[in-house]
Amino acid sequence: MNLPESTLNLLLSGIMGIVGGLITIPINAYFSKQIKRDEILLQHELDGIAKTRELILQHELEMTRNGTGNEIAEIKAAVARLERRIGNE
């Protein structure tokens, strides 16, 4: 079989492309899967942190609405007054 050199080069480059694709596609798919899995896990952790922060802020807001926040401020002021009184004696 005598093929011209350009035809032979074209066939060889096609075969090399197919073999290269068969090797690199599974490797790329594996790494993509691992990266996506890690991304999903980190997103889940971030969602948990965001939910926790939201609940804490809601609790603080509810305490402020109920006046609990003012009571704490009043207690702190009373403690400061007592400290000043004790310091003056």
C-alpha positions as a printed NumPy array, in Angstrom:
array([[  0.   ,   0.   ,   0.   ],
       [  1.672,   3.157,  -1.233],
       [ -0.061,   6.223,   0.121],
       [  1.204,   9.706,  -0.471],
       [  3.047,  11.199,   2.495],
       [  0.379,  13.864,   3.137],
       [ -2.365,  11.218,   3.323],
       [ -0.299,   9.098,   5.674],
       [  0.404,  12.117,   7.891],
       [ -3.299,  12.985,   7.935],
       [ -4.268,   9.431,   8.933],
       [ -1.604,   9.28 ,  11.649],
       [ -2.622,  12.654,  13.088],
       [ -6.277,  11.521,  13.147],
       [ -5.378,   8.305,  14.95 ],
       [ -3.209,  10.237,  17.434],
       [ -6.083,  12.655,  18.053],
       [ -8.517,   9.831,  18.73 ],
       [ -6.101,   8.051,  21.082],
       [ -5.299,  11.328,  22.861],
       [ -9.   ,  12.052,  23.292],
       [ -9.642,   8.584,  24.69 ],
       [ -6.913,   9.155,  27.26 ],
       [ -7.587,  12.766,  28.275],
       [-11.411,  12.776,  28.357],
       [-11.702,  10.283,  31.27 ],
       [ -8.939,  12.095,  33.17 ],
       [-10.656,  15.451,  32.695],
       [-14.014,  13.942,  33.68 ],
       [-12.495,  12.518,  36.884],
       [-10.948,  15.828,  37.93 ],
       [-14.11 ,  17.737,  37.031],
       [-16.157,  15.344,  39.161],
       [-13.796,  15.764,  42.135],
       [-13.816,  19.553,  41.852],
       [-17.62 ,  19.653,  41.592],
       [-17.952,  17.361,  44.616],
       [-15.675,  19.623,  46.681],
       [-17.586,  22.674,  45.474],
       [-20.902,  21.145,  46.564],
       [-19.5  ,  20.236,  50.004],
       [-18.119,  23.742,  50.539],
       [-21.378,  25.303,  49.373],
       [-23.254,  23.136,  51.88 ],
       [-20.94 ,  24.319,  54.677],
       [-21.393,  27.953,  53.632],
       [-25.164,  27.513,  53.581],
       [-25.02 ,  26.131,  57.132],
       [-22.926,  29.07 ,  58.323],
       [-25.257,  31.557,  56.645],
       [-28.308,  29.887,  58.208],
       [-26.679,  29.97 ,  61.658],
       [-25.847,  33.659,  61.304],
       [-29.371,  34.396,  60.122],
       [-30.846,  32.614,  63.15 ],
       [-28.535,  34.507,  65.516],
       [-29.496,  37.829,  63.961],
       [-33.18 ,  36.939,  64.153],
       [-32.772,  36.042,  67.815],
       [-30.984,  39.319,  68.56 ],
       [-33.682,  41.263,  66.726],
       [-36.398,  39.457,  68.642],
       [-34.649,  40.172,  71.934],
       [-34.351,  43.836,  71.006],
       [-38.049,  43.983,  70.109],
       [-39.023,  42.364,  73.4  ],
       [-36.904,  44.857,  75.331],
       [-34.403,  42.292,  76.546],
       [-31.627,  44.247,  74.9  ],
       [-32.582,  47.362,  76.888],
       [-32.58 ,  45.392,  80.143],
       [-29.057,  44.2  ,  79.44 ],
       [-27.949,  47.769,  78.766],
       [-29.589,  48.887,  82.018],
       [-27.846,  46.124,  83.965],
       [-24.499,  47.111,  82.458],
       [-25.103,  50.743,  83.416],
       [-26.067,  49.718,  86.958],
       [-22.891,  47.645,  87.282],
       [-20.831,  50.604,  86.051],
       [-22.509,  52.885,  88.638],
       [-21.803,  50.39 ,  91.403],
       [-18.168,  50.135,  90.324],
       [-17.861,  53.927,  90.448],
       [-19.487,  54.026,  93.905],
       [-17.128,  51.364,  95.217],
       [-14.191,  53.2  ,  93.68 ],
       [-15.191,  56.464,  95.377],
       [-15.454,  54.916,  98.87 ]])
